[in-house]
Amino acid sequence: MSGLFLKKNRSTDCLVLSLLENEEMYGSQMIHALEERGETAFDKNQGAIYPVLHRLVKKKLLDACWRDCEGLERRCYRISEKGKEILKKEKSKQQLKQG
């Protein structure tokens, strides 16, 4: 698993995976959900989420598909089975650090 996350990307990758843990979303929905949660990872540059999403798709931690949304084609993301396994392991690591 050590090769899946670079240390500098671990927190943003886990943040995105956790957002998609229970539902699929578009990039703009993720930004809005993060704002509602008070997360500041993408405050200064909202477009910065897209390289994160592309990286996670490339690593097969997310699945992406195109969907029609009010006449526009938008890319929708959902966590893959591999992504769920990785997120579960990362959450366990955090619990061990806290406990």
Chimera marker file (.cmm) of the C-alpha trace (Angstrom):
<marker_set name="trace">
<marker id="1" x="0.000" y="0.000" z="0.000" r="1" g="1" b="0" radius="0.5"/>
<marker id="2" x="2.889" y="2.383" z="0.539" r="1" g="1" b="0" radius="0.5"/>
<marker id="3" x="3.091" y="3.116" z="-3.178" r="1" g="1" b="0" radius="0.5"/>
<marker id="4" x="-0.568" y="4.147" z="-3.462" r="1" g="1" b="0" radius="0.5"/>
<marker id="5" x="-0.289" y="7.417" z="-1.575" r="1" g="1" b="0" radius="0.5"/>
<marker id="6" x="2.576" y="9.841" z="-1.589" r="1" g="1" b="0" radius="0.5"/>
<marker id="7" x="2.944" y="11.299" z="1.871" r="1" g="1" b="0" radius="0.5"/>
<marker id="8" x="2.085" y="14.802" z="0.638" r="1" g="1" b="0" radius="0.5"/>
<marker id="9" x="-1.089" y="13.542" z="-1.097" r="1" g="1" b="0" radius="0.5"/>
<marker id="10" x="-2.355" y="11.173" z="1.584" r="1" g="1" b="0" radius="0.5"/>
<marker id="11" x="-4.691" y="13.573" z="3.379" r="1" g="1" b="0" radius="0.5"/>
<marker id="12" x="-6.306" y="15.001" z="0.233" r="1" g="1" b="0" radius="0.5"/>
<marker id="13" x="-6.629" y="11.542" z="-1.320" r="1" g="1" b="0" radius="0.5"/>
<marker id="14" x="-8.291" y="10.171" z="1.817" r="1" g="1" b="0" radius="0.5"/>
<marker id="15" x="-10.515" y="13.236" z="2.025" r="1" g="1" b="0" radius="0.5"/>
<marker id="16" x="-11.795" y="12.651" z="-1.514" r="1" g="1" b="0" radius="0.5"/>
<marker id="17" x="-12.200" y="8.898" z="-0.964" r="1" g="1" b="0" radius="0.5"/>
<marker id="18" x="-14.183" y="9.505" z="2.220" r="1" g="1" b="0" radius="0.5"/>
<marker id="19" x="-16.475" y="11.959" z="0.404" r="1" g="1" b="0" radius="0.5"/>
<marker id="20" x="-17.322" y="9.264" z="-2.118" r="1" g="1" b="0" radius="0.5"/>
<marker id="21" x="-17.642" y="6.463" z="0.415" r="1" g="1" b="0" radius="0.5"/>
<marker id="22" x="-21.458" y="6.485" z="0.344" r="1" g="1" b="0" radius="0.5"/>
<marker id="23" x="-22.424" y="8.221" z="-2.889" r="1" g="1" b="0" radius="0.5"/>
<marker id="24" x="-21.119" y="9.172" z="-6.297" r="1" g="1" b="0" radius="0.5"/>
<marker id="25" x="-20.565" y="12.849" z="-7.078" r="1" g="1" b="0" radius="0.5"/>
<marker id="26" x="-19.435" y="15.321" z="-9.686" r="1" g="1" b="0" radius="0.5"/>
<marker id="27" x="-16.332" y="17.405" z="-8.964" r="1" g="1" b="0" radius="0.5"/>
<marker id="28" x="-18.375" y="20.530" z="-8.262" r="1" g="1" b="0" radius="0.5"/>
<marker id="29" x="-20.575" y="18.570" z="-5.825" r="1" g="1" b="0" radius="0.5"/>
<marker id="30" x="-17.445" y="17.475" z="-3.977" r="1" g="1" b="0" radius="0.5"/>
<marker id="31" x="-16.239" y="21.071" z="-3.650" r="1" g="1" b="0" radius="0.5"/>
<marker id="32" x="-19.631" y="22.085" z="-2.257" r="1" g="1" b="0" radius="0.5"/>
<marker id="33" x="-19.705" y="19.125" z="0.168" r="1" g="1" b="0" radius="0.5"/>
<marker id="34" x="-16.199" y="19.974" z="1.388" r="1" g="1" b="0" radius="0.5"/>
<marker id="35" x="-17.206" y="23.588" z="1.968" r="1" g="1" b="0" radius="0.5"/>
<marker id="36" x="-20.223" y="22.431" z="3.978" r="1" g="1" b="0" radius="0.5"/>
<marker id="37" x="-17.951" y="20.256" z="6.122" r="1" g="1" b="0" radius="0.5"/>
<marker id="38" x="-15.625" y="23.194" z="6.723" r="1" g="1" b="0" radius="0.5"/>
<marker id="39" x="-12.736" y="21.563" z="4.858" r="1" g="1" b="0" radius="0.5"/>
<marker id="40" x="-10.243" y="24.001" z="3.387" r="1" g="1" b="0" radius="0.5"/>
<marker id="41" x="-8.148" y="21.696" z="1.187" r="1" g="1" b="0" radius="0.5"/>
<marker id="42" x="-9.401" y="23.272" z="-2.045" r="1" g="1" b="0" radius="0.5"/>
<marker id="43" x="-10.456" y="26.740" z="-0.841" r="1" g="1" b="0" radius="0.5"/>
<marker id="44" x="-7.851" y="28.734" z="-2.717" r="1" g="1" b="0" radius="0.5"/>
<marker id="45" x="-8.060" y="26.800" z="-5.974" r="1" g="1" b="0" radius="0.5"/>
<marker id="46" x="-11.236" y="24.801" z="-6.494" r="1" g="1" b="0" radius="0.5"/>
<marker id="47" x="-9.899" y="23.458" z="-9.784" r="1" g="1" b="0" radius="0.5"/>
<marker id="48" x="-7.162" y="21.674" z="-7.829" r="1" g="1" b="0" radius="0.5"/>
<marker id="49" x="-9.564" y="18.838" z="-7.047" r="1" g="1" b="0" radius="0.5"/>
<marker id="50" x="-9.474" y="17.607" z="-10.647" r="1" g="1" b="0" radius="0.5"/>
<marker id="51" x="-5.810" y="16.493" z="-10.687" r="1" g="1" b="0" radius="0.5"/>
<marker id="52" x="-6.550" y="14.614" z="-7.438" r="1" g="1" b="0" radius="0.5"/>
<marker id="53" x="-9.554" y="12.911" z="-9.041" r="1" g="1" b="0" radius="0.5"/>
<marker id="54" x="-7.552" y="12.002" z="-12.161" r="1" g="1" b="0" radius="0.5"/>
<marker id="55" x="-4.733" y="10.576" z="-10.029" r="1" g="1" b="0" radius="0.5"/>
<marker id="56" x="-7.173" y="8.446" z="-8.017" r="1" g="1" b="0" radius="0.5"/>
<marker id="57" x="-8.846" y="7.169" z="-11.196" r="1" g="1" b="0" radius="0.5"/>
<marker id="58" x="-5.442" y="6.272" z="-12.643" r="1" g="1" b="0" radius="0.5"/>
<marker id="59" x="-4.624" y="4.329" z="-9.454" r="1" g="1" b="0" radius="0.5"/>
<marker id="60" x="-8.011" y="2.587" z="-9.761" r="1" g="1" b="0" radius="0.5"/>
<marker id="61" x="-9.186" y="3.955" z="-6.397" r="1" g="1" b="0" radius="0.5"/>
<marker id="62" x="-12.052" y="5.767" z="-8.119" r="1" g="1" b="0" radius="0.5"/>
<marker id="63" x="-14.277" y="4.873" z="-11.042" r="1" g="1" b="0" radius="0.5"/>
<marker id="64" x="-15.426" y="7.647" z="-13.375" r="1" g="1" b="0" radius="0.5"/>
<marker id="65" x="-18.164" y="7.813" z="-15.988" r="1" g="1" b="0" radius="0.5"/>
<marker id="66" x="-19.873" y="10.478" z="-18.058" r="1" g="1" b="0" radius="0.5"/>
<marker id="67" x="-23.479" y="11.368" z="-17.209" r="1" g="1" b="0" radius="0.5"/>
<marker id="68" x="-25.988" y="13.725" z="-18.720" r="1" g="1" b="0" radius="0.5"/>
<marker id="69" x="-26.914" y="16.466" z="-16.273" r="1" g="1" b="0" radius="0.5"/>
<marker id="70" x="-29.457" y="18.979" z="-17.556" r="1" g="1" b="0" radius="0.5"/>
<marker id="71" x="-28.184" y="18.606" z="-21.112" r="1" g="1" b="0" radius="0.5"/>
<marker id="72" x="-24.493" y="18.749" z="-20.170" r="1" g="1" b="0" radius="0.5"/>
<marker id="73" x="-22.091" y="15.821" z="-20.081" r="1" g="1" b="0" radius="0.5"/>
<marker id="74" x="-20.436" y="15.751" z="-16.660" r="1" g="1" b="0" radius="0.5"/>
<marker id="75" x="-17.933" y="13.333" z="-15.214" r="1" g="1" b="0" radius="0.5"/>
<marker id="76" x="-19.210" y="11.478" z="-12.188" r="1" g="1" b="0" radius="0.5"/>
<marker id="77" x="-16.922" y="9.756" z="-9.676" r="1" g="1" b="0" radius="0.5"/>
<marker id="78" x="-17.451" y="6.891" z="-7.250" r="1" g="1" b="0" radius="0.5"/>
<marker id="79" x="-15.112" y="4.981" z="-4.986" r="1" g="1" b="0" radius="0.5"/>
<marker id="80" x="-13.964" y="1.622" z="-6.361" r="1" g="1" b="0" radius="0.5"/>
<marker id="81" x="-13.687" y="-1.588" z="-4.367" r="1" g="1" b="0" radius="0.5"/>
<marker id="82" x="-9.916" y="-1.057" z="-4.217" r="1" g="1" b="0" radius="0.5"/>
<marker id="83" x="-10.530" y="2.501" z="-2.988" r="1" g="1" b="0" radius="0.5"/>
<marker id="84" x="-12.871" y="1.223" z="-0.264" r="1" g="1" b="0" radius="0.5"/>
<marker id="85" x="-10.199" y="-1.215" z="0.937" r="1" g="1" b="0" radius="0.5"/>
<marker id="86" x="-7.545" y="1.507" z="1.013" r="1" g="1" b="0" radius="0.5"/>
<marker id="87" x="-9.830" y="3.954" z="2.818" r="1" g="1" b="0" radius="0.5"/>
<marker id="88" x="-10.676" y="1.324" z="5.422" r="1" g="1" b="0" radius="0.5"/>
<marker id="89" x="-6.959" y="0.689" z="6.032" r="1" g="1" b="0" radius="0.5"/>
<marker id="90" x="-6.224" y="4.407" z="6.280" r="1" g="1" b="0" radius="0.5"/>
<marker id="91" x="-9.065" y="4.882" z="8.782" r="1" g="1" b="0" radius="0.5"/>
<marker id="92" x="-7.709" y="2.002" z="10.872" r="1" g="1" b="0" radius="0.5"/>
<marker id="93" x="-4.258" y="3.605" z="10.874" r="1" g="1" b="0" radius="0.5"/>
<marker id="94" x="-5.754" y="6.894" z="12.080" r="1" g="1" b="0" radius="0.5"/>
<marker id="95" x="-7.676" y="5.150" z="14.861" r="1" g="1" b="0" radius="0.5"/>
<marker id="96" x="-4.487" y="3.426" z="16.020" r="1" g="1" b="0" radius="0.5"/>
<marker id="97" x="-2.649" y="6.762" z="16.087" r="1" g="1" b="0" radius="0.5"/>
<marker id="98" x="-5.457" y="8.373" z="18.097" r="1" g="1" b="0" radius="0.5"/>
<marker id="99" x="-6.059" y="5.461" z="20.441" r="1" g="1" b="0" radius="0.5"/>
<link id1="1" id2="2" r="1" g="1" b="0" radius="0.2"/>
<link id1="2" id2="3" r="1" g="1" b="0" radius="0.2"/>
<link id1="3" id2="4" r="1" g="1" b="0" radius="0.2"/>
<link id1="4" id2="5" r="1" g="1" b="0" radius="0.2"/>
<link id1="5" id2="6" r="1" g="1" b="0" radius="0.2"/>
<link id1="6" id2="7" r="1" g="1" b="0" radius="0.2"/>
<link id1="7" id2="8" r="1" g="1" b="0" radius="0.2"/>
<link id1="8" id2="9" r="1" g="1" b="0" radius="0.2"/>
<link id1="9" id2="10" r="1" g="1" b="0" radius="0.2"/>
<link id1="10" id2="11" r="1" g="1" b="0" radius="0.2"/>
<link id1="11" id2="12" r="1" g="1" b="0" radius="0.2"/>
<link id1="12" id2="13" r="1" g="1" b="0" radius="0.2"/>
<link id1="13" id2="14" r="1" g="1" b="0" radius="0.2"/>
<link id1="14" id2="15" r="1" g="1" b="0" radius="0.2"/>
<link id1="15" id2="16" r="1" g="1" b="0" radius="0.2"/>
<link id1="16" id2="17" r="1" g="1" b="0" radius="0.2"/>
<link id1="17" id2="18" r="1" g="1" b="0" radius="0.2"/>
<link id1="18" id2="19" r="1" g="1" b="0" radius="0.2"/>
<link id1="19" id2="20" r="1" g="1" b="0" radius="0.2"/>
<link id1="20" id2="21" r="1" g="1" b="0" radius="0.2"/>
<link id1="21" id2="22" r="1" g="1" b="0" radius="0.2"/>
<link id1="22" id2="23" r="1" g="1" b="0" radius="0.2"/>
<link id1="23" id2="24" r="1" g="1" b="0" radius="0.2"/>
<link id1="24" id2="25" r="1" g="1" b="0" radius="0.2"/>
<link id1="25" id2="26" r="1" g="1" b="0" radius="0.2"/>
<link id1="26" id2="27" r="1" g="1" b="0" radius="0.2"/>
<link id1="27" id2="28" r="1" g="1" b="0" radius="0.2"/>
<link id1="28" id2="29" r="1" g="1" b="0" radius="0.2"/>
<link id1="29" id2="30" r="1" g="1" b="0" radius="0.2"/>
<link id1="30" id2="31" r="1" g="1" b="0" radius="0.2"/>
<link id1="31" id2="32" r="1" g="1" b="0" radius="0.2"/>
<link id1="32" id2="33" r="1" g="1" b="0" radius="0.2"/>
<link id1="33" id2="34" r="1" g="1" b="0" radius="0.2"/>
<link id1="34" id2="35" r="1" g="1" b="0" radius="0.2"/>
<link id1="35" id2="36" r="1" g="1" b="0" radius="0.2"/>
<link id1="36" id2="37" r="1" g="1" b="0" radius="0.2"/>
<link id1="37" id2="38" r="1" g="1" b="0" radius="0.2"/>
<link id1="38" id2="39" r="1" g="1" b="0" radius="0.2"/>
<link id1="39" id2="40" r="1" g="1" b="0" radius="0.2"/>
<link id1="40" id2="41" r="1" g="1" b="0" radius="0.2"/>
<link id1="41" id2="42" r="1" g="1" b="0" radius="0.2"/>
<link id1="42" id2="43" r="1" g="1" b="0" radius="0.2"/>
<link id1="43" id2="44" r="1" g="1" b="0" radius="0.2"/>
<link id1="44" id2="45" r="1" g="1" b="0" radius="0.2"/>
<link id1="45" id2="46" r="1" g="1" b="0" radius="0.2"/>
<link id1="46" id2="47" r="1" g="1" b="0" radius="0.2"/>
<link id1="47" id2="48" r="1" g="1" b="0" radius="0.2"/>
<link id1="48" id2="49" r="1" g="1" b="0" radius="0.2"/>
<link id1="49" id2="50" r="1" g="1" b="0" radius="0.2"/>
<link id1="50" id2="51" r="1" g="1" b="0" radius="0.2"/>
<link id1="51" id2="52" r="1" g="1" b="0" radius="0.2"/>
<link id1="52" id2="53" r="1" g="1" b="0" radius="0.2"/>
<link id1="53" id2="54" r="1" g="1" b="0" radius="0.2"/>
<link id1="54" id2="55" r="1" g="1" b="0" radius="0.2"/>
<link id1="55" id2="56" r="1" g="1" b="0" radius="0.2"/>
<link id1="56" id2="57" r="1" g="1" b="0" radius="0.2"/>
<link id1="57" id2="58" r="1" g="1" b="0" radius="0.2"/>
<link id1="58" id2="59" r="1" g="1" b="0" radius="0.2"/>
<link id1="59" id2="60" r="1" g="1" b="0" radius="0.2"/>
<link id1="60" id2="61" r="1" g="1" b="0" radius="0.2"/>
<link id1="61" id2="62" r="1" g="1" b="0" radius="0.2"/>
<link id1="62" id2="63" r="1" g="1" b="0" radius="0.2"/>
<link id1="63" id2="64" r="1" g="1" b="0" radius="0.2"/>
<link id1="64" id2="65" r="1" g="1" b="0" radius="0.2"/>
<link id1="65" id2="66" r="1" g="1" b="0" radius="0.2"/>
<link id1="66" id2="67" r="1" g="1" b="0" radius="0.2"/>
<link id1="67" id2="68" r="1" g="1" b="0" radius="0.2"/>
<link id1="68" id2="69" r="1" g="1" b="0" radius="0.2"/>
<link id1="69" id2="70" r="1" g="1" b="0" radius="0.2"/>
<link id1="70" id2="71" r="1" g="1" b="0" radius="0.2"/>
<link id1="71" id2="72" r="1" g="1" b="0" radius="0.2"/>
<link id1="72" id2="73" r="1" g="1" b="0" radius="0.2"/>
<link id1="73" id2="74" r="1" g="1" b="0" radius="0.2"/>
<link id1="74" id2="75" r="1" g="1" b="0" radius="0.2"/>
<link id1="75" id2="76" r="1" g="1" b="0" radius="0.2"/>
<link id1="76" id2="77" r="1" g="1" b="0" radius="0.2"/>
<link id1="77" id2="78" r="1" g="1" b="0" radius="0.2"/>
<link id1="78" id2="79" r="1" g="1" b="0" radius="0.2"/>
<link id1="79" id2="80" r="1" g="1" b="0" radius="0.2"/>
<link id1="80" id2="81" r="1" g="1" b="0" radius="0.2"/>
<link id1="81" id2="82" r="1" g="1" b="0" radius="0.2"/>
<link id1="82" id2="83" r="1" g="1" b="0" radius="0.2"/>
<link id1="83" id2="84" r="1" g="1" b="0" radius="0.2"/>
<link id1="84" id2="85" r="1" g="1" b="0" radius="0.2"/>
<link id1="85" id2="86" r="1" g="1" b="0" radius="0.2"/>
<link id1="86" id2="87" r="1" g="1" b="0" radius="0.2"/>
<link id1="87" id2="88" r="1" g="1" b="0" radius="0.2"/>
<link id1="88" id2="89" r="1" g="1" b="0" radius="0.2"/>
<link id1="89" id2="90" r="1" g="1" b="0" radius="0.2"/>
<link id1="90" id2="91" r="1" g="1" b="0" radius="0.2"/>
<link id1="91" id2="92" r="1" g="1" b="0" radius="0.2"/>
<link id1="92" id2="93" r="1" g="1" b="0" radius="0.2"/>
<link id1="93" id2="94" r="1" g="1" b="0" radius="0.2"/>
<link id1="94" id2="95" r="1" g="1" b="0" radius="0.2"/>
<link id1="95" id2="96" r="1" g="1" b="0" radius="0.2"/>
<link id1="96" id2="97" r="1" g="1" b="0" radius="0.2"/>
<link id1="97" id2="98" r="1" g="1" b="0" radius="0.2"/>
<link id1="98" id2="99" r="1" g="1" b="0" radius="0.2"/>
</marker_set>
